[in-house]
Amino acid sequence: MRDIRRLAGDEFQEFARISANAYPGFPVRTEDERQRMVERFREQDQHPGQAVYGLFEAGALLGGMELYDYTMNLYGAQVQVEGVGGVAVDLAHKKEHVARDMIRFFLEYSRNRKATLALLYPFRPDFYKQMGFGYGTKLNEYRVSPGSLPKGPSRQHIVWLSQADIPLLLDCYQRCQARTHGLIQQSEADFAGWFASLERRVVGYKRDGKIEGYLIFRFQPHAQGNFLINDLDVREFVYETREALAELLTFLHSQADQVRAVIIRTQDEEFHHLLPDPRNGSEVLLPSVYHPTNVQAVGLMYRVIDLPGIFAQLREHNFGGQTCRVKLTISDSFYPANAGNPVVHFRDGLPAVSVEDAHDVEIRLDVAEFSSLLLGVVSFRSLYLYGLAEISDTGYLETINRLFLAASKPVCLTAF
């Protein structure tokens, strides 16, 4: 009989052993390093909105995971979402469905906490896709020379920031969060973590006592070992205004004498328009004449876990101004409690779940694709073209496509 519960006492020691084996990329080579991992798990479990759970069988810990309570901007509505990270299984118990059972517990745990969305960063996207998690917005990594970044007329408002500026940093971030689909709320403790390491630098655009943008970065040594050549690795880039963006880019431009490349990771699909020369330095051309600009990667995945509940949360969101009665037939073999076929009445774009079955059109798709569709990551037209969604009447294809088109894809800067 398996039991999943919150860890306590010496169980953190065993979870540290399991995690060190499951993620050898984070090496634990000494007893001191192992003990620091144990203490990190203990502190994390005591942190508000976080918990460490383990799966036990016959009293033995077979695996564990870290759970997070978050508040996320979902099309302007501040909703509770749940995240899971650090999913680790004992090497001696792989292929015994330990991870499967923990994720099922996580979904039930999340729904019991009145969350309608579950989030995770996958160690393998295909593994979690089979569990109903849909792809989120791609991350774009640009490596550009500082001189290739726009140089504005001024950087007079750029200042170094310290721990004393954390309240202003948080205010800046939360203002951006309030108007950015997908962003998760942060706390002062989250920003304090950035200042815990001396290798991280923080500069901001500060005007009239208010921070309107900031860069968190570190220097990354050149791979060939020349200590005079470094890259500038931007870890977080937030701005409210075009003036803040212009001066922060000018700051990066001015580092050309010391920095070989600036590394910027963004979920902005239009970022290359900002660059006078978006090429990444590769001499390779893609047919016929396409110049490589950046690397793309999939990461954060989303999963709807309460169909009626999420439309209730989005009752004030306008779904493309469309009027239509849509029957949603969503398959969810991994978490059957979430499967169903509710009818949603959209009136001038505003949704309401109906108690009646009368509908104009039915769409059928798996919960993974529906989750990506609802978040605005992918269009219904594409899903239909790819054979990942069906529709009872193709005459409504454009209507359904407009229903779920988003002005912007979800953005997330929170790692967990």
Secondary structure, DSSP 8 states (H G I E B T S, - for coil): -EEEEE--TTHHHHHHHHHHHH-TTS---SHHHHHHHHHHHHHHHHSTTEEEEEEEETTEEEEEEEEEEEEEEETTEEEEEEEEEEEEE-GGGTTSSHHHHHHHHHHHHHHHTT-SEEEE--SSHHHHHTTT-EE---EEEEEE-GGGS---S--TTEEE--GGGHHHHHHHHHHHHHTSTT-B---HHHHHHHTTSTT-EEEEEEETTEEEEEEEEEEEE-TT--TT-EEEEEEEEEESSHHHHHHHHHHHHTTTTTEEEEEEEE--TTGGGG-SS---S----BTTTB----EEE---EEEE--HHHHHHHTTTS--TT--EEEEEEEE-SSSGGG-B--EEEEETTEEEEESS---SEEEEEEHHHHHHHHTTSS-HHHHHHTTSEEES-GGGHHHHHHHH--SS--------
